[in-house]
């Protein structure tokens, strides 16, 4: 349960800082703004992987602590 709450809080902190103007510039701007928007969008994959690693690490730490 703690792992889910920790990852949920990290995700909330990440989404709280979205710059909507950057998204608008990606749609309305030129090629460079579009590529920047794609890079920002695909960077979410790294965020998902990091949050998954945190959740698995917390689960394994709890599992190791309760064995014994």
N, CA, C, O and CB atoms as a CASP TS submission, in Angstrom:
PFRMAT TS
TARGET T0000
AUTHOR 0000-0000-0000
METHOD Language model
MODEL 1
PARENT N/A
ATOM      1  N   UNK     1       0.820  -1.188   0.000  1.00  0.00           N
ATOM      2  CA  UNK     1       0.000   0.000   0.000  1.00  0.00           C
ATOM      3  C   UNK     1       0.874   1.266   0.000  1.00  0.00           C
ATOM      4  O   UNK     1       0.593   2.227  -0.716  1.00  0.00           O
ATOM      5  CB  UNK     1      -0.938  -0.010   1.209  1.00  0.00           C
ATOM      6  N   UNK     2       1.939   1.244   0.820  1.00  0.00           N
ATOM      7  CA  UNK     2       2.823   2.398   0.891  1.00  0.00           C
ATOM      8  C   UNK     2       3.477   2.680  -0.464  1.00  0.00           C
ATOM      9  O   UNK     2       3.641   3.837  -0.850  1.00  0.00           O
ATOM     10  CB  UNK     2       3.894   2.175   1.959  1.00  0.00           C
ATOM     11  N   UNK     3       3.846   1.621  -1.178  1.00  0.00           N
ATOM     12  CA  UNK     3       4.465   1.802  -2.493  1.00  0.00           C
ATOM     13  C   UNK     3       3.533   2.496  -3.468  1.00  0.00           C
ATOM     14  O   UNK     3       3.949   3.372  -4.227  1.00  0.00           O
ATOM     15  CB  UNK     3       4.892   0.463  -3.062  1.00  0.00           C
ATOM     16  N   UNK     4       2.272   2.100  -3.443  1.00  0.00           N
ATOM     17  CA  UNK     4       1.290   2.723  -4.326  1.00  0.00           C
ATOM     18  C   UNK     4       1.110   4.200  -3.987  1.00  0.00           C
ATOM     19  O   UNK     4       1.045   5.048  -4.877  1.00  0.00           O
ATOM     20  CB  UNK     4      -0.055   1.993  -4.232  1.00  0.00           C
ATOM     21  N   UNK     5       1.032   4.496  -2.696  1.00  0.00           N
ATOM     22  CA  UNK     5       0.853   5.889  -2.264  1.00  0.00           C
ATOM     23  C   UNK     5       2.090   6.715  -2.635  1.00  0.00           C
ATOM     24  O   UNK     5       1.957   7.849  -3.097  1.00  0.00           O
ATOM     25  CB  UNK     5       0.592   5.962  -0.729  1.00  0.00           C
ATOM     26  N   UNK     6       3.285   6.160  -2.439  1.00  0.00           N
ATOM     27  CA  UNK     6       4.513   6.890  -2.770  1.00  0.00           C
ATOM     28  C   UNK     6       4.588   7.182  -4.266  1.00  0.00           C
ATOM     29  O   UNK     6       4.912   8.302  -4.663  1.00  0.00           O
ATOM     30  CB  UNK     6       5.751   6.091  -2.326  1.00  0.00           C
ATOM     31  N   UNK     7       4.295   6.196  -5.089  1.00  0.00           N
ATOM     32  CA  UNK     7       4.328   6.397  -6.543  1.00  0.00           C
ATOM     33  C   UNK     7       3.219   7.353  -6.971  1.00  0.00           C
ATOM     34  O   UNK     7       3.426   8.178  -7.861  1.00  0.00           O
ATOM     35  CB  UNK     7       4.186   5.047  -7.285  1.00  0.00           C
ATOM     36  N   UNK     8       2.058   7.253  -6.355  1.00  0.00           N
ATOM     37  CA  UNK     8       0.972   8.184  -6.659  1.00  0.00           C
ATOM     38  C   UNK     8       1.360   9.625  -6.340  1.00  0.00           C
ATOM     39  O   UNK     8       1.046  10.539  -7.102  1.00  0.00           O
ATOM     40  CB  UNK     8      -0.282   7.801  -5.882  1.00  0.00           C
ATOM     41  N   UNK     9       2.036   9.823  -5.222  1.00  0.00           N
ATOM     42  CA  UNK     9       2.481  11.173  -4.853  1.00  0.00           C
ATOM     43  C   UNK     9       3.534  11.698  -5.820  1.00  0.00           C
ATOM     44  O   UNK     9       3.504  12.869  -6.199  1.00  0.00           O
ATOM     45  CB  UNK     9       3.038  11.178  -3.429  1.00  0.00           C
ATOM     46  N   UNK    10       4.463  10.838  -6.219  1.00  0.00           N
ATOM     47  CA  UNK    10       5.476  11.262  -7.193  1.00  0.00           C
ATOM     48  C   UNK    10       4.826  11.633  -8.529  1.00  0.00           C
ATOM     49  O   UNK    10       5.199  12.627  -9.153  1.00  0.00           O
ATOM     50  CB  UNK    10       6.522  10.146  -7.403  1.00  0.00           C
ATOM     51  N   UNK    11       3.872  10.841  -8.954  1.00  0.00           N
ATOM     52  CA  UNK    11       3.178  11.124 -10.213  1.00  0.00           C
ATOM     53  C   UNK    11       2.404  12.443 -10.110  1.00  0.00           C
ATOM     54  O   UNK    11       2.384  13.227 -11.059  1.00  0.00           O
ATOM     55  CB  UNK    11       2.218   9.962 -10.578  1.00  0.00           C
ATOM     56  N   UNK    12       1.785  12.679  -8.990  1.00  0.00           N
ATOM     57  CA  UNK    12       1.032  13.910  -8.786  1.00  0.00           C
ATOM     58  C   UNK    12       1.971  15.116  -8.828  1.00  0.00           C
ATOM     59  O   UNK    12       1.647  16.130  -9.445  1.00  0.00           O
ATOM     60  CB  UNK    12       0.271  13.864  -7.446  1.00  0.00           C
ATOM     61  N   UNK    13       3.118  15.012  -8.183  1.00  0.00           N
ATOM     62  CA  UNK    13       4.091  16.104  -8.227  1.00  0.00           C
ATOM     63  C   UNK    13       4.556  16.372  -9.654  1.00  0.00           C
ATOM     64  O   UNK    13       4.749  17.523 -10.045  1.00  0.00           O
ATOM     65  CB  UNK    13       5.294  15.780  -7.337  1.00  0.00           C
ATOM     66  N   UNK    14       4.731  15.315 -10.421  1.00  0.00           N
ATOM     67  CA  UNK    14       5.171  15.474 -11.810  1.00  0.00           C
ATOM     68  C   UNK    14       4.094  16.174 -12.640  1.00  0.00           C
ATOM     69  O   UNK    14       4.397  17.098 -13.395  1.00  0.00           O
ATOM     70  CB  UNK    14       5.512  14.102 -12.430  1.00  0.00           C
ATOM     71  N   UNK    15       2.863  15.749 -12.506  1.00  0.00           N
ATOM     72  CA  UNK    15       1.787  16.321 -13.320  1.00  0.00           C
ATOM     73  C   UNK    15       1.380  17.714 -12.858  1.00  0.00           C
ATOM     74  O   UNK    15       0.745  18.450 -13.613  1.00  0.00           O
ATOM     75  CB  UNK    15       0.580  15.411 -13.294  1.00  0.00           C
ATOM     76  N   UNK    16       1.729  18.084 -11.651  1.00  0.00           N
ATOM     77  CA  UNK    16       1.380  19.403 -11.136  1.00  0.00           C
ATOM     78  C   UNK    16       2.183  20.506 -11.824  1.00  0.00           C
ATOM     79  O   UNK    16       1.815  21.678 -11.738  1.00  0.00           O
ATOM     80  CB  UNK    16       1.606  19.454  -9.631  1.00  0.00           C
ATOM     81  N   UNK    17       3.260  20.155 -12.495  1.00  0.00           N
ATOM     82  CA  UNK    17       4.170  21.139 -13.084  1.00  0.00           C
ATOM     83  C   UNK    17       4.080  21.211 -14.616  1.00  0.00           C
ATOM     84  O   UNK    17       5.032  21.654 -15.258  1.00  0.00           O
ATOM     85  CB  UNK    17       5.590  20.816 -12.681  1.00  0.00           C
ATOM     86  N   UNK    18       2.976  20.791 -15.207  1.00  0.00           N
ATOM     87  CA  UNK    18       2.849  20.806 -16.665  1.00  0.00           C
ATOM     88  C   UNK    18       2.685  22.238 -17.150  1.00  0.00           C
ATOM     89  O   UNK    18       1.869  22.996 -16.627  1.00  0.00           O
ATOM     90  CB  UNK    18       1.652  19.936 -17.127  1.00  0.00           C
ATOM     91  N   UNK    19       3.464  22.592 -18.146  1.00  0.00           N
ATOM     92  CA  UNK    19       3.384  23.916 -18.754  1.00  0.00           C
ATOM     93  C   UNK    19       2.475  23.811 -19.979  1.00  0.00           C
ATOM     94  O   UNK    19       2.906  23.347 -21.034  1.00  0.00           O
ATOM     95  CB  UNK    19       4.813  24.458 -19.144  1.00  0.00           C
ATOM     96  N   UNK    20       1.236  24.234 -19.845  1.00  0.00           N
ATOM     97  CA  UNK    20       0.285  24.120 -20.949  1.00  0.00           C
ATOM     98  C   UNK    20       0.680  24.993 -22.127  1.00  0.00           C
ATOM     99  O   UNK    20       0.325  24.690 -23.267  1.00  0.00           O
ATOM    100  CB  UNK    20      -1.108  24.489 -20.481  1.00  0.00           C
ATOM    101  N   UNK    21       1.401  26.061 -21.872  1.00  0.00           N
ATOM    102  CA  UNK    21       1.866  26.914 -22.973  1.00  0.00           C
ATOM    103  C   UNK    21       2.845  26.157 -23.863  1.00  0.00           C
ATOM    104  O   UNK    21       2.873  26.377 -25.074  1.00  0.00           O
ATOM    105  CB  UNK    21       2.529  28.196 -22.427  1.00  0.00           C
ATOM    106  N   UNK    22       3.641  25.275 -23.285  1.00  0.00           N
ATOM    107  CA  UNK    22       4.577  24.475 -24.081  1.00  0.00           C
ATOM    108  C   UNK    22       3.825  23.520 -25.001  1.00  0.00           C
ATOM    109  O   UNK    22       4.246  23.288 -26.135  1.00  0.00           O
ATOM    110  CB  UNK    22       5.529  23.688 -23.165  1.00  0.00           C
ATOM    111  N   UNK    23       2.729  22.972 -24.526  1.00  0.00           N
ATOM    112  CA  UNK    23       1.915  22.087 -25.358  1.00  0.00           C
ATOM    113  C   UNK    23       1.297  22.881 -26.499  1.00  0.00           C
ATOM    114  O   UNK    23       1.275  22.411 -27.637  1.00  0.00           O
ATOM    115  CB  UNK    23       0.814  21.396 -24.518  1.00  0.00           C
ATOM    116  N   UNK    24       0.800  24.065 -26.214  1.00  0.00           N
ATOM    117  CA  UNK    24       0.221  24.921 -27.254  1.00  0.00           C
ATOM    118  C   UNK    24       1.275  25.311 -28.292  1.00  0.00           C
ATOM    119  O   UNK    24       0.990  25.322 -29.490  1.00  0.00           O
ATOM    120  CB  UNK    24      -0.396  26.185 -26.626  1.00  0.00           C
ATOM    121  N   UNK    25       2.485  25.631 -27.841  1.00  0.00           N
ATOM    122  CA  UNK    25       3.561  25.986 -28.778  1.00  0.00           C
ATOM    123  C   UNK    25       3.903  24.810 -29.679  1.00  0.00           C
ATOM    124  O   UNK    25       4.236  25.007 -30.848  1.00  0.00           O
ATOM    125  CB  UNK    25       4.818  26.446 -28.015  1.00  0.00           C
ATOM    126  N   UNK    26       3.828  23.588 -29.158  1.00  0.00           N
ATOM    127  CA  UNK    26       4.134  22.412 -29.966  1.00  0.00           C
ATOM    128  C   UNK    26       3.109  22.240 -31.088  1.00  0.00           C
ATOM    129  O   UNK    26       3.456  21.833 -32.197  1.00  0.00           O
ATOM    130  CB  UNK    26       4.175  21.154 -29.085  1.00  0.00           C
ATOM    131  N   UNK    27       1.849  22.551 -30.793  1.00  0.00           N
ATOM    132  CA  UNK    27       0.813  22.429 -31.822  1.00  0.00           C
ATOM    133  C   UNK    27       0.855  23.570 -32.833  1.00  0.00           C
ATOM    134  O   UNK    27       0.629  23.349 -34.023  1.00  0.00           O
ATOM    135  CB  UNK    27      -0.553  22.378 -31.174  1.00  0.00           C
ATOM    136  N   UNK    28       1.136  24.768 -32.380  1.00  0.00           N
ATOM    137  CA  UNK    28       1.040  25.934 -33.234  1.00  0.00           C
ATOM    138  C   UNK    28       2.382  26.368 -33.824  1.00  0.00           C
ATOM    139  O   UNK    28       2.412  27.161 -34.765  1.00  0.00           O
ATOM    140  CB  UNK    28       0.445  27.062 -32.464  1.00  0.00           C
ATOM    141  N   UNK    29       3.479  25.865 -33.290  1.00  0.00           N
ATOM    142  CA  UNK    29       4.797  26.325 -33.705  1.00  0.00           C
ATOM    143  C   UNK    29       5.303  25.609 -34.943  1.00  0.00           C
ATOM    144  O   UNK    29       4.558  24.945 -35.663  1.00  0.00           O
ATOM    145  CB  UNK    29       5.778  26.145 -32.586  1.00  0.00           C
ATOM    146  N   UNK    30       6.587  25.772 -35.157  1.00  0.00           N
ATOM    147  CA  UNK    30       7.223  25.169 -36.311  1.00  0.00           C
ATOM    148  C   UNK    30       7.743  23.772 -36.008  1.00  0.00           C
ATOM    149  O   UNK    30       7.300  23.108 -35.071  1.00  0.00           O
ATOM    150  CB  UNK    30       8.349  26.044 -36.795  1.00  0.00           C
ATOM    151  N   UNK    31       8.696  23.347 -36.830  1.00  0.00           N
ATOM    152  CA  UNK    31       9.247  22.000 -36.729  1.00  0.00           C
ATOM    153  C   UNK    31       9.980  21.803 -35.404  1.00  0.00           C
ATOM    154  O   UNK    31       9.821  20.763 -34.765  1.00  0.00           O
ATOM    155  CB  UNK    31      10.192  21.722 -37.901  1.00  0.00           C
ATOM    156  N   UNK    32      10.786  22.789 -34.978  1.00  0.00           N
ATOM    157  CA  UNK    32      11.545  22.645 -33.745  1.00  0.00           C
ATOM    158  C   UNK    32      10.622  22.487 -32.535  1.00  0.00           C
ATOM    159  O   UNK    32      10.887  21.669 -31.655  1.00  0.00           O
ATOM    160  CB  UNK    32      12.464  23.846 -33.551  1.00  0.00           C
ATOM    161  N   UNK    33       9.550  23.261 -32.491  1.00  0.00           N
ATOM    162  CA  UNK    33       8.603  23.153 -31.383  1.00  0.00           C
ATOM    163  C   UNK    33       7.898  21.806 -31.402  1.00  0.00           C
ATOM    164  O   UNK    33       7.629  21.223 -30.352  1.00  0.00           O
ATOM    165  CB  UNK    33       7.575  24.285 -31.441  1.00  0.00           C
ATOM    166  N   UNK    34       7.599  21.311 -32.602  1.00  0.00           N
ATOM    167  CA  UNK    34       6.956  20.005 -32.725  1.00  0.00           C
ATOM    168  C   UNK    34       7.888  18.895 -32.240  1.00  0.00           C
ATOM    169  O   UNK    34       7.454  17.992 -31.524  1.00  0.00           O
ATOM    170  CB  UNK    34       6.537  19.748 -34.182  1.00  0.00           C
ATOM    171  N   UNK    35       9.156  18.956 -32.621  1.00  0.00           N
ATOM    172  CA  UNK    35      10.124  17.955 -32.153  1.00  0.00           C
ATOM    173  C   UNK    35      10.322  18.034 -30.647  1.00  0.00           C
ATOM    174  O   UNK    35      10.459  17.007 -29.983  1.00  0.00           O
ATOM    175  CB  UNK    35      11.468  18.139 -32.861  1.00  0.00           C
ATOM    176  N   UNK    36      10.336  19.238 -30.109  1.00  0.00           N
ATOM    177  CA  UNK    36      10.441  19.402 -28.657  1.00  0.00           C
ATOM    178  C   UNK    36       9.225  18.795 -27.973  1.00  0.00           C
ATOM    179  O   UNK    36       9.356  18.150 -26.933  1.00  0.00           O
ATOM    180  CB  UNK    36      10.578  20.895 -28.281  1.00  0.00           C
ATOM    181  N   UNK    37       8.066  18.992 -28.536  1.00  0.00           N
ATOM    182  CA  UNK    37       6.848  18.399 -27.984  1.00  0.00           C
ATOM    183  C   UNK    37       6.878  16.885 -28.013  1.00  0.00           C
ATOM    184  O   UNK    37       6.466  16.231 -27.055  1.00  0.00           O
ATOM    185  CB  UNK    37       5.643  18.893 -28.739  1.00  0.00           C
ATOM    186  N   UNK    38       7.371  16.316 -29.129  1.00  0.00           N
ATOM    187  CA  UNK    38       7.499  14.861 -29.205  1.00  0.00           C
ATOM    188  C   UNK    38       8.487  14.343 -28.169  1.00  0.00           C
ATOM    189  O   UNK    38       8.240  13.322 -27.527  1.00  0.00           O
ATOM    190  CB  UNK    38       7.939  14.436 -30.608  1.00  0.00           C
ATOM    191  N   UNK    39       9.600  15.040 -28.006  1.00  0.00           N
ATOM    192  CA  UNK    39      10.599  14.624 -27.013  1.00  0.00           C
ATOM    193  C   UNK    39      10.001  14.675 -25.614  1.00  0.00           C
ATOM    194  O   UNK    39      10.230  13.774 -24.807  1.00  0.00           O
ATOM    195  CB  UNK    39      11.858  15.521 -27.089  1.00  0.00           C
ATOM    196  N   UNK    40       9.240  15.718 -25.324  1.00  0.00           N
ATOM    197  CA  UNK    40       8.596  15.834 -24.018  1.00  0.00           C
ATOM    198  C   UNK    40       7.595  14.701 -23.820  1.00  0.00           C
ATOM    199  O   UNK    40       7.507  14.120 -22.739  1.00  0.00           O
ATOM    200  CB  UNK    40       7.895  17.199 -23.875  1.00  0.00           C
ATOM    201  N   UNK    41       6.841  14.393 -24.877  1.00  0.00           N
ATOM    202  CA  UNK    41       5.856  13.311 -24.782  1.00  0.00           C
ATOM    203  C   UNK    41       6.496  11.959 -24.569  1.00  0.00           C
ATOM    204  O   UNK    41       6.042  11.182 -23.728  1.00  0.00           O
ATOM    205  CB  UNK    41       5.012  13.268 -26.023  1.00  0.00           C
ATOM    206  N   UNK    42       7.551  11.667 -25.323  1.00  0.00           N
ATOM    207  CA  UNK    42       8.217  10.377 -25.179  1.00  0.00           C
ATOM    208  C   UNK    42       9.035  10.295 -23.890  1.00  0.00           C
ATOM    209  O   UNK    42       9.375   9.195 -23.454  1.00  0.00           O
ATOM    210  CB  UNK    42       9.115  10.121 -26.376  1.00  0.00           C
ATOM    211  N   UNK    43       9.353  11.413 -23.283  1.00  0.00           N
ATOM    212  CA  UNK    43      10.054  11.390 -21.991  1.00  0.00           C
ATOM    213  C   UNK    43       9.171  10.784 -20.907  1.00  0.00           C
ATOM    214  O   UNK    43       9.670  10.351 -19.869  1.00  0.00           O
ATOM    215  CB  UNK    43      10.488  12.811 -21.584  1.00  0.00           C
ATOM    216  N   UNK    44       7.870  10.753 -21.143  1.00  0.00           N
ATOM    217  CA  UNK    44       6.974  10.124 -20.179  1.00  0.00           C
ATOM    218  C   UNK    44       7.300   8.638 -20.008  1.00  0.00           C
ATOM    219  O   UNK    44       7.063   8.073 -18.940  1.00  0.00           O
ATOM    220  CB  UNK    44       5.518  10.298 -20.619  1.00  0.00           C
ATOM    221  N   UNK    45       7.835   8.011 -21.040  1.00  0.00           N
ATOM    222  CA  UNK    45       8.202   6.603 -20.917  1.00  0.00           C
ATOM    223  C   UNK    45       9.267   6.417 -19.838  1.00  0.00           C
ATOM    224  O   UNK    45       9.221   5.450 -19.078  1.00  0.00           O
ATOM    225  CB  UNK    45       8.706   6.058 -22.265  1.00  0.00           C
ATOM    226  N   UNK    46      10.217   7.335 -19.772  1.00  0.00           N
ATOM    227  CA  UNK    46      11.232   7.272 -18.721  1.00  0.00           C
ATOM    228  C   UNK    46      10.603   7.509 -17.349  1.00  0.00           C
ATOM    229  O   UNK    46      10.999   6.882 -16.367  1.00  0.00           O
ATOM    230  CB  UNK    46      12.345   8.305 -18.982  1.00  0.00           C
ATOM    231  N   UNK    47       9.636   8.401 -17.282  1.00  0.00           N
ATOM    232  CA  UNK    47       8.940   8.647 -16.015  1.00  0.00           C
ATOM    233  C   UNK    47       8.179   7.395 -15.585  1.00  0.00           C
ATOM    234  O   UNK    47       8.229   7.010 -14.417  1.00  0.00           O
ATOM    235  CB  UNK    47       7.972   9.850 -16.145  1.00  0.00           C
ATOM    236  N   UNK    48       7.471   6.758 -16.526  1.00  0.00           N
ATOM    237  CA  UNK    48       6.750   5.527 -16.203  1.00  0.00           C
ATOM    238  C   UNK    48       7.704   4.448 -15.717  1.00  0.00           C
ATOM    239  O   UNK    48       7.422   3.764 -14.733  1.00  0.00           O
ATOM    240  CB  UNK    48       5.970   5.028 -17.422  1.00  0.00           C
ATOM    241  N   UNK    49       8.834   4.291 -16.402  1.00  0.00           N
ATOM    242  CA  UNK    49       9.813   3.277 -16.007  1.00  0.00           C
ATOM    243  C   UNK    49      10.388   3.581 -14.624  1.00  0.00           C
ATOM    244  O   UNK    49      10.572   2.671 -13.816  1.00  0.00           O
ATOM    245  CB  UNK    49      10.944   3.194 -17.043  1.00  0.00           C
ATOM    246  N   UNK    50      10.671   4.845 -14.351  1.00  0.00           N
ATOM    247  CA  UNK    50      11.199   5.217 -13.045  1.00  0.00           C
ATOM    248  C   UNK    50      10.204   4.971 -11.924  1.00  0.00           C
ATOM    249  O   UNK    50      10.565   4.465 -10.862  1.00  0.00           O
ATOM    250  CB  UNK    50      11.606   6.663 -13.049  1.00  0.00           C
ATOM    251  N   UNK    51       8.953   5.331 -12.166  1.00  0.00           N
ATOM    252  CA  UNK    51       7.930   5.099 -11.144  1.00  0.00           C
ATOM    253  C   UNK    51       7.698   3.611 -10.916  1.00  0.00           C
ATOM    254  O   UNK    51       7.461   3.181  -9.787  1.00  0.00           O
ATOM    255  CB  UNK    51       6.620   5.774 -11.543  1.00  0.00           C
ATOM    256  N   UNK    52       7.765   2.827 -11.985  1.00  0.00           N
ATOM    257  CA  UNK    52       7.638   1.381 -11.840  1.00  0.00           C
ATOM    258  C   UNK    52       8.795   0.814 -11.039  1.00  0.00           C
ATOM    259  O   UNK    52       8.594  -0.055 -10.191  1.00  0.00           O
ATOM    260  CB  UNK    52       7.567   0.710 -13.207  1.00  0.00           C
ATOM    261  N   UNK    53      10.006   1.295 -11.297  1.00  0.00           N
ATOM    262  CA  UNK    53      11.168   0.834 -10.548  1.00  0.00           C
ATOM    263  C   UNK    53      11.057   1.200  -9.070  1.00  0.00           C
ATOM    264  O   UNK    53      11.438   0.406  -8.210  1.00  0.00           O
ATOM    265  CB  UNK    53      12.446   1.422 -11.139  1.00  0.00           C
ATOM    266  N   UNK    54      10.548   2.377  -8.767  1.00  0.00           N
ATOM    267  CA  UNK    54      10.351   2.778  -7.371  1.00  0.00           C
ATOM    268  C   UNK    54       9.338   1.857  -6.701  1.00  0.00           C
ATOM    269  O   UNK    54       9.565   1.402  -5.580  1.00  0.00           O
ATOM    270  CB  UNK    54       9.880   4.252  -7.283  1.00  0.00           C
ATOM    271  N   UNK    55       8.236   1.579  -7.365  1.00  0.00           N
ATOM    272  CA  UNK    55       7.205   0.720  -6.785  1.00  0.00           C
ATOM    273  C   UNK    55       7.727  -0.694  -6.546  1.00  0.00           C
ATOM    274  O   UNK    55       7.467  -1.284  -5.498  1.00  0.00           O
ATOM    275  CB  UNK    55       5.979   0.676  -7.696  1.00  0.00           C
ATOM    276  N   UNK    56       8.457  -1.234  -7.506  1.00  0.00           N
ATOM    277  CA  UNK    56       9.010  -2.586  -7.351  1.00  0.00           C
ATOM    278  C   UNK    56      10.059  -2.598  -6.246  1.00  0.00           C
ATOM    279  O   UNK    56      10.110  -3.539  -5.455  1.00  0.00           O
ATOM    280  CB  UNK    56       9.627  -3.087  -8.682  1.00  0.00           C
ATOM    281  N   UNK    57      10.889  -1.574  -6.183  1.00  0.00           N
ATOM    282  CA  UNK    57      11.891  -1.496  -5.125  1.00  0.00           C
ATOM    283  C   UNK    57      11.274  -1.438  -3.743  1.00  0.00           C
ATOM    284  O   UNK    57      11.760  -2.087  -2.817  1.00  0.00           O
ATOM    285  CB  UNK    57      12.768  -0.295  -5.333  1.00  0.00           C
ATOM    286  N   UNK    58      10.209  -0.670  -3.594  1.00  0.00           N
ATOM    287  CA  UNK    58       9.527  -0.597  -2.301  1.00  0.00           C
ATOM    288  C   UNK    58       8.905  -1.940  -1.955  1.00  0.00           C
ATOM    289  O   UNK    58       8.971  -2.383  -0.809  1.00  0.00           O
ATOM    290  CB  UNK    58       8.450   0.501  -2.313  1.00  0.00           C
ATOM    291  N   UNK    59       8.300  -2.590  -2.948  1.00  0.00           N
ATOM    292  CA  UNK    59       7.696  -3.902  -2.703  1.00  0.00           C
ATOM    293  C   UNK    59       8.760  -4.916  -2.278  1.00  0.00           C
ATOM    294  O   UNK    59       8.544  -5.682  -1.339  1.00  0.00           O
ATOM    295  CB  UNK    59       6.958  -4.400  -3.963  1.00  0.00           C
ATOM    296  N   UNK    60       9.902  -4.925  -2.958  1.00  0.00           N
ATOM    297  CA  UNK    60      10.969  -5.862  -2.597  1.00  0.00           C
ATOM    298  C   UNK    60      11.547  -5.532  -1.226  1.00  0.00           C
ATOM    299  O   UNK    60      11.874  -6.442  -0.464  1.00  0.00           O
ATOM    300  CB  UNK    60      12.080  -5.841  -3.654  1.00  0.00           C
ATOM    301  N   UNK    61      11.677  -4.261  -0.899  1.00  0.00           N
ATOM    302  CA  UNK    61      12.211  -3.876   0.423  1.00  0.00           C
ATOM    303  C   UNK    61      11.262  -4.326   1.528  1.00  0.00           C
ATOM    304  O   UNK    61      11.705  -4.822   2.564  1.00  0.00           O
ATOM    305  CB  UNK    61      12.433  -2.340   0.503  1.00  0.00           C
ATOM    306  N   UNK    62       9.981  -4.157   1.315  1.00  0.00           N
ATOM    307  CA  UNK    62       9.001  -4.600   2.313  1.00  0.00           C
ATOM    308  C   UNK    62       9.023  -6.127   2.429  1.00  0.00           C
ATOM    309  O   UNK    62       8.940  -6.674   3.529  1.00  0.00           O
ATOM    310  CB  UNK    62       7.575  -4.104   1.941  1.00  0.00           C
ATOM    311  N   UNK    63       9.133  -6.799   1.297  1.00  0.00           N
ATOM    312  CA  UNK    63       9.197  -8.265   1.310  1.00  0.00           C
ATOM    313  C   UNK    63      10.419  -8.779   2.059  1.00  0.00           C
ATOM    314  O   UNK    63      10.324  -9.741   2.821  1.00  0.00           O
ATOM    315  CB  UNK    63       9.209  -8.801  -0.114  1.00  0.00           C
ATOM    316  N   UNK    64      11.558  -8.145   1.848  1.00  0.00           N
ATOM    317  CA  UNK    64      12.786  -8.551   2.550  1.00  0.00           C
ATOM    318  C   UNK    64      12.694  -8.247   4.037  1.00  0.00           C
ATOM    319  O   UNK    64      13.202  -9.012   4.858  1.00  0.00           O
ATOM    320  CB  UNK    64      14.010  -7.843   1.950  1.00  0.00           C
ATOM    321  N   UNK    65      12.057  -7.150   4.389  1.00  0.00           N
ATOM    322  CA  UNK    65      11.961  -6.767   5.803  1.00  0.00           C
ATOM    323  C   UNK    65      11.022  -7.698   6.563  1.00  0.00           C
ATOM    324  O   UNK    65      11.224  -7.937   7.754  1.00  0.00           O
ATOM    325  CB  UNK    65      11.478  -5.316   5.933  1.00  0.00           C
ATOM    326  N   UNK    66       9.996  -8.227   5.890  1.00  0.00           N
ATOM    327  CA  UNK    66       9.037  -9.068   6.592  1.00  0.00           C
ATOM    328  C   UNK    66       9.477 -10.527   6.636  1.00  0.00           C
ATOM    329  O   UNK    66       8.952 -11.297   7.440  1.00  0.00           O
ATOM    330  CB  UNK    66       7.679  -8.961   5.938  1.00  0.00           C
ATOM    331  N   UNK    67      10.425 -10.926   5.792  1.00  0.00           N
ATOM    332  CA  UNK    67      10.963 -12.284   5.879  1.00  0.00           C
ATOM    333  C   UNK    67      11.910 -12.350   7.052  1.00  0.00           C
ATOM    334  O   UNK    67      12.673 -11.414   7.290  1.00  0.00           O
ATOM    335  CB  UNK    67      11.682 -12.699   4.566  1.00  0.00           C
ATOM    336  N   UNK    68      11.875 -13.368   7.738  1.00  0.00           N
ATOM    337  CA  UNK    68      12.887 -13.360   8.757  1.00  0.00           C
ATOM    338  C   UNK    68      12.636 -14.186   9.876  1.00  0.00           C
ATOM    339  O   UNK    68      13.450 -14.241  10.798  1.00  0.00           O
ATOM    340  CB  UNK    68      13.102 -12.101   9.217  1.00  0.00           C
TER
END
